[in-house]
């Protein structure tokens, strides 16, 4: 949480425009950090205080799947809920691959509206006990 008591979210996407749009939509309610690679995501999360990560799959240096493998190895990271938001079409095989990571709470397409993605972020935070139930 930041000084105002807002939960910290990390957005990871090599598409800088999408990351900026999503961050702008979330920053009134949350403390938002934006990065463009899996390595940035790991280092930001290791600083602590991260409530959830919203990540793309395809990124430079360390893609979303490789990043999740690193998260699984570290108890400081393995409990952070993750939402995968990507332009990549999810196949049965990719869904099975991501289902091996219990911290992946949602798999969403970038074709979803920003409002839908934000609604899913809130839902995950509620499910994890980080936000109160919806009124």
Protein Blocks (a to p, Z undefined) as FASTA:
>chain_A
ZZkopacdddddfblklmmmmmmmmmmmpccdddfbfklmmmmmmngoiabdcddfbdgh
iafklmmmmmmmpmklmmpccddddfbdcdfklmmmmmmpmklmbdcdfkbcfklmmmmm
mmmmmmnopaccdZZ
